[in-house]
């Protein structure tokens, strides 16, 4: 099993983290988070980050949740970008370390592009950040950025989220450097065992509704204010998730508080459907309905 890795995927609020913890405890594993927002410090309520704690172990600071080590959680300042390429490089080193200690690496999260880059062998364009270009592009709206990308690289424009300024800027940066964003190539490094959580839409919607209500009750608005007070710009906050974008709308009076939970649920559901559409393209995923079913499949895999 020297190059074997377990991947737990599924839509937001489907129970990925809890399944991963259960598997980690049964199989002596450690968890690598593939969540492009939970990597940031201070983005706790709005990302549904687990309430873990940092401890010092063997001279290293480790993030523990329910007795299991988690990596790439709560590590980076929200003021700066953390790219898929950085994730891949750091995750590969972590996997080697976990395997070197005779444990099972488990990758879990909802940022499917990151997971594919790590486990499906997607080769990312080797283009360094262009700080001058990024400063100029950050002054533009998402609509303006999308029109620029359409001109530079129509093919990439068809597949990108037109409302995500961060990804639009990166695509423009690559297209400017290489002429266009190259098609993803595959170079498999790991033997991944994929488990996807299968959940009826009605159950998923109910989970998302509970999640939205819980986030608001826990203080999502206060967290957004706190991040802004720490000089995380409003424009930057809007790129860090719809939870913070909607919170800013509430604080600005552009959205009524009584509509907060329903708007959050509706947007989360649309996002979850996009996640599922992405995952359906991966034929290696074994879909399960219960945690025990997932654990049973993993046990069979680890004995191969």
C-alpha positions as CSV (number, residue, x, y, z in Angstrom):
1,X,0.0,0.0,0.0
2,X,3.0,2.3,-0.3
3,X,1.2,4.6,-2.8
4,X,-2.4,4.0,-1.8
5,X,-4.5,6.9,-0.6
6,X,-8.2,7.0,0.4
7,X,-10.3,9.9,-0.9
8,X,-13.6,10.9,0.7
9,X,-15.7,13.2,-1.6
10,X,-19.2,14.5,-1.9
11,X,-21.3,17.7,-1.8
12,X,-21.1,20.2,1.1
13,X,-22.9,19.1,4.3
14,X,-23.0,15.4,3.3
15,X,-20.9,14.2,6.2
16,X,-17.5,13.8,4.6
17,X,-15.5,14.9,7.6
18,X,-17.3,12.5,10.0
19,X,-16.8,9.6,7.7
20,X,-13.1,10.4,7.3
21,X,-12.7,10.5,11.1
22,X,-14.4,7.2,11.5
23,X,-12.2,5.6,8.9
24,X,-9.1,7.2,10.3
25,X,-9.8,5.8,13.8
26,X,-10.5,2.2,12.5
27,X,-7.5,2.1,10.1
28,X,-4.9,4.2,11.9
29,X,-5.1,7.0,9.5
30,X,-4.5,10.8,9.3
31,X,-6.5,13.3,7.3
32,X,-5.5,15.8,4.7
33,X,-8.1,18.5,4.2
34,X,-8.7,19.4,0.5
35,X,-10.9,22.4,1.3
36,X,-9.8,25.7,-0.4
37,X,-11.4,27.8,2.4
38,X,-10.7,25.8,5.6
39,X,-7.0,26.2,4.9
40,X,-7.4,29.9,6.0
41,X,-7.2,31.1,9.6
42,X,-10.3,32.8,11.0
43,X,-12.7,31.3,8.4
44,X,-14.3,29.1,11.0
45,X,-18.1,29.5,11.1
46,X,-18.5,30.4,7.4
47,X,-16.6,27.3,6.2
48,X,-18.1,24.8,8.7
49,X,-14.6,24.2,10.0
50,X,-14.4,21.4,12.6
51,X,-13.8,22.6,16.1
52,X,-10.4,21.0,16.6
53,X,-7.4,22.2,18.6
54,X,-3.7,22.7,18.0
55,X,-1.4,20.6,20.1
56,X,2.4,20.2,20.2
57,X,3.5,16.6,19.3
58,X,7.0,15.5,18.7
59,X,8.1,19.1,18.2
60,X,5.3,19.8,15.6
61,X,2.1,21.8,15.9
62,X,-0.8,19.5,14.8
63,X,-4.5,20.2,14.4
64,X,-6.5,17.5,16.1
65,X,-10.2,16.8,15.7
66,X,-11.8,14.0,17.6
67,X,-8.4,12.5,18.3
68,X,-7.3,12.5,14.6
69,X,-4.5,14.6,13.1
70,X,-5.7,16.9,10.3
71,X,-3.4,18.7,7.9
72,X,-3.9,21.9,5.8
73,X,-6.5,23.3,8.1
74,X,-6.4,26.7,9.7
75,X,-2.8,27.5,8.4
76,X,-2.8,30.4,6.0
77,X,-3.7,34.1,6.3
78,X,-6.9,34.9,4.5
79,X,-5.2,37.9,3.0
80,X,-3.3,35.8,0.6
81,X,-4.2,33.2,-2.1
82,X,-3.3,29.6,-1.6
83,X,-3.3,27.8,-5.0
84,X,-4.0,24.3,-6.2
85,X,-0.3,24.0,-7.0
86,X,0.7,24.9,-3.5
87,X,-1.9,22.4,-2.1
88,X,-0.6,19.6,-4.3
89,X,3.1,20.2,-3.3
90,X,2.4,20.3,0.4
91,X,-0.1,17.4,0.3
92,X,2.4,15.2,-1.4
93,X,5.0,15.8,1.3
94,X,2.4,15.1,4.0
95,X,1.3,11.9,2.3
96,X,4.9,10.7,2.2
97,X,5.3,11.5,5.9
98,X,2.1,9.7,6.9
99,X,3.0,6.6,4.9
100,X,6.5,6.7,6.3
101,X,5.1,6.3,9.8
102,X,3.0,3.3,8.6
103,X,-0.3,5.1,8.7
104,X,-3.1,5.6,6.1
105,X,-3.4,8.9,4.3
106,X,-7.0,10.1,3.9
107,X,-7.8,13.0,1.7
108,X,-11.2,14.6,2.3
109,X,-12.9,17.8,1.1
110,X,-15.1,19.6,-1.3
111,X,-12.6,21.4,-3.5
112,X,-12.7,18.8,-6.3
113,X,-10.1,20.6,-8.5
114,X,-7.6,20.3,-5.7
115,X,-8.3,16.6,-5.1
116,X,-8.0,15.9,-8.8
117,X,-4.7,17.7,-9.0
118,X,-3.4,15.6,-6.2
119,X,-4.9,12.2,-6.9
120,X,-6.0,12.1,-10.5
121,X,-2.7,13.3,-11.8
122,X,-3.8,16.6,-13.2
123,X,-0.6,18.5,-14.2
124,X,-1.0,22.1,-13.4
125,X,0.5,24.9,-15.6
126,X,3.9,26.0,-14.2
127,X,3.3,29.8,-14.3
128,X,4.5,31.9,-11.4
129,X,2.3,34.6,-9.9
130,X,2.5,38.0,-11.7
131,X,2.0,40.5,-8.8
132,X,1.8,43.5,-11.1
133,X,-0.9,41.9,-13.3
134,X,-2.8,40.7,-10.2
135,X,-2.9,44.1,-8.7
136,X,-4.4,45.5,-11.9
137,X,-6.9,42.7,-12.3
138,X,-8.1,42.9,-8.7
139,X,-9.5,46.3,-9.5
140,X,-11.9,44.8,-12.1
141,X,-15.3,43.2,-11.5
142,X,-15.9,39.5,-12.1
143,X,-17.9,40.4,-15.3
144,X,-15.0,42.4,-16.6
145,X,-12.5,39.6,-15.9
146,X,-14.7,37.1,-17.6
147,X,-14.9,39.2,-20.7
148,X,-11.1,39.5,-20.7
149,X,-10.8,35.7,-20.4
150,X,-13.3,35.2,-23.2
151,X,-11.0,37.2,-25.5
152,X,-7.8,35.6,-24.4
153,X,-9.0,32.0,-24.2
154,X,-12.6,31.2,-25.2
155,X,-12.2,27.5,-24.5
156,X,-11.2,28.1,-20.8
157,X,-14.0,30.7,-20.4
158,X,-16.6,28.0,-21.2
159,X,-15.5,25.9,-18.2
160,X,-14.7,28.4,-15.5
161,X,-17.0,29.9,-12.9
162,X,-17.7,33.4,-14.3
163,X,-18.4,34.8,-10.8
164,X,-15.2,33.7,-9.1
165,X,-12.7,36.5,-9.5
166,X,-9.8,34.5,-8.0
167,X,-10.0,31.8,-10.5
168,X,-10.6,34.2,-13.3
169,X,-7.5,36.2,-12.4
170,X,-5.4,33.0,-12.3
171,X,-6.8,31.9,-15.7
172,X,-6.0,35.3,-17.3
173,X,-2.5,35.1,-15.7
174,X,-1.8,31.7,-17.3
175,X,-3.4,32.7,-20.6
176,X,-1.2,35.8,-20.7
177,X,1.9,33.8,-20.0
178,X,1.2,30.8,-22.2
179,X,-1.1,32.1,-24.9
180,X,-4.0,30.1,-23.4
181,X,-4.8,27.8,-20.4
182,X,-3.5,24.4,-21.5
183,X,-5.7,21.3,-21.3
184,X,-5.2,19.3,-18.1
185,X,-2.8,16.4,-18.5
186,X,-2.7,13.3,-16.4
187,X,0.3,11.8,-14.6
188,X,-1.0,9.5,-11.9
189,X,1.1,9.3,-8.8
190,X,-1.1,7.5,-6.3
191,X,-3.5,4.5,-6.3
192,X,-6.5,6.2,-4.9
193,X,-9.6,4.5,-3.5
194,X,-12.5,6.9,-4.0
195,X,-15.6,7.0,-1.8
196,X,-18.4,9.4,-2.5
197,X,-21.3,10.1,-0.2
198,X,-24.6,9.5,-2.0
199,X,-27.4,11.6,-0.5
200,X,-31.0,12.3,-1.8
201,X,-31.5,15.9,-2.8
202,X,-34.3,16.2,-0.1
203,X,-31.9,15.1,2.6
204,X,-29.1,17.3,1.3
205,X,-31.4,20.3,1.2
206,X,-32.5,19.7,4.8
207,X,-28.9,19.4,5.9
208,X,-28.0,22.7,4.2
209,X,-31.0,24.4,5.8
210,X,-29.8,23.2,9.3
211,X,-26.3,24.2,8.4
212,X,-27.3,27.8,7.4
213,X,-29.4,28.2,10.6
214,X,-26.5,26.9,12.7
215,X,-24.0,29.2,11.1
216,X,-26.1,32.3,11.6
217,X,-26.8,31.3,15.3
218,X,-23.1,30.7,15.9
219,X,-22.2,34.2,14.8
220,X,-21.5,34.3,11.0
221,X,-22.1,38.0,10.8
222,X,-19.8,38.7,13.8
223,X,-17.1,36.5,12.1
224,X,-17.4,38.5,8.9
225,X,-17.1,41.8,10.8
226,X,-14.0,40.4,12.6
227,X,-12.3,39.4,9.4
228,X,-13.0,42.9,7.9
229,X,-11.6,44.5,11.1
230,X,-8.3,42.5,10.5
231,X,-7.9,44.2,7.1
232,X,-9.3,41.5,5.0
233,X,-10.9,43.6,2.2
234,X,-14.6,43.2,1.4
235,X,-13.6,42.3,-2.2
236,X,-11.4,39.6,-0.9
237,X,-14.1,38.4,1.5
238,X,-16.5,37.9,-1.3
239,X,-14.0,35.6,-3.0
240,X,-13.8,33.4,0.1
241,X,-17.3,32.0,-0.1
242,X,-21.0,32.9,-0.5
243,X,-21.4,32.8,3.3
244,X,-19.2,35.9,3.6
245,X,-20.6,37.5,0.5
246,X,-24.2,37.2,1.8
247,X,-23.0,38.4,5.3
248,X,-21.6,41.6,3.7
249,X,-24.9,42.1,1.9
250,X,-26.7,41.8,5.3
251,X,-24.3,44.3,6.9
252,X,-24.7,46.7,4.0
253,X,-28.5,46.5,4.2
254,X,-28.7,45.0,0.7
255,X,-30.3,41.8,2.0
256,X,-32.9,41.5,4.8
257,X,-31.9,39.4,7.8
258,X,-35.1,37.3,7.7
259,X,-34.0,36.2,4.2
260,X,-30.5,35.3,5.3
261,X,-31.0,31.6,6.0
262,X,-33.1,30.9,2.9
263,X,-30.7,32.7,0.6
264,X,-27.7,30.8,2.1
265,X,-29.5,27.5,1.7
266,X,-30.4,28.2,-1.9
267,X,-26.9,29.2,-2.9
268,X,-25.3,26.3,-1.0
269,X,-27.7,23.9,-2.8
270,X,-26.6,25.3,-6.2
271,X,-23.0,24.9,-5.2
272,X,-23.6,21.3,-4.0
273,X,-25.1,20.4,-7.4
274,X,-22.0,21.8,-9.1
275,X,-19.8,19.6,-6.9
276,X,-21.9,16.6,-7.8
277,X,-21.8,17.4,-11.5
278,X,-18.0,17.5,-11.3
279,X,-17.8,14.2,-9.3
280,X,-20.0,12.4,-11.7
281,X,-17.2,12.6,-14.3
282,X,-15.0,10.4,-12.1
283,X,-15.8,6.7,-12.8
284,X,-13.6,5.5,-10.0
285,X,-15.9,6.8,-7.2
286,X,-17.7,4.2,-5.2
287,X,-20.9,5.8,-3.9
288,X,-22.2,4.9,-0.4
289,X,-25.3,5.8,1.6
290,X,-24.0,5.1,5.1
291,X,-20.7,5.5,7.1
292,X,-20.7,1.8,7.8
293,X,-20.9,1.0,4.1
294,X,-18.0,3.3,3.4
295,X,-16.0,1.8,6.2
296,X,-16.6,-1.7,4.9
297,X,-15.4,-0.8,1.4
298,X,-12.2,0.7,2.8
299,X,-11.4,-2.3,4.9
300,X,-11.6,-4.5,1.7
301,X,-9.3,-2.0,-0.1
302,X,-6.7,-2.0,2.6
303,X,-6.4,-5.8,2.5
304,X,-5.6,-5.9,-1.3
